[in-house]
Amino acid sequence: WNVKLKKETIFATEDIPAGSEIVIDYLCRLMTREERLKTLTEDFRFTCQCKNCTTESSEEYDAAVNRINECSDLIESCATSNPRRSIGYVREALRLIEKTDGRCKRYSNYMLAKKWADLLLEEHRRDEGEVNEMYELYLGYSQNPKSYEKAGWDGYVNLTGA
């Protein structure tokens, strides 16, 4: 919120093509369609018309959303005590994000992409060493999360128009 202008101001970190929709995510957690609509109606007093809220949800999508949230919690809880298990949850969450045809893309914010890349980088460094193609890929993601194709959100503001 810009107090001087009395308007919400957003600054893009990259060019946005003309006509692209810029949306703000009011919710910090990935939710099923029904959960999102209920929360937005009750807490924010509006009916959202974004693609995710107007697209009919499926049991498969809702199950993926719930499992991605579980994986995220598990990644966090075992990252230091059992990094290998944590990496398994990262991979599972990424497969599920891919499976939802981008509808869960907002979940892959830059901070999360960096955290996951750091975990992958550390595991790969430990198991395979530093001189190989995958290490370089993970290092690139860790240093520049925006280079990760599923990281499309920065501070919950969609800058990709997706």
Buried (B, 14 or more C-beta within 10 A) or exposed (E): EEEEEEEEEEEEEEEBEEEBEEBEBEBEEBBBBEBBBEBBEEEEEEEBEBEBEEEEBEEEBBEBBBBBBEBBEBBEEBBEEEBEBBBBBBEBBBEBBBEBEBBBBBBBBBEBBBBBBBBBBBBBEEEEEEEEEEBEBBBBBBEBBBEBEBBBBBEEBBBBEB
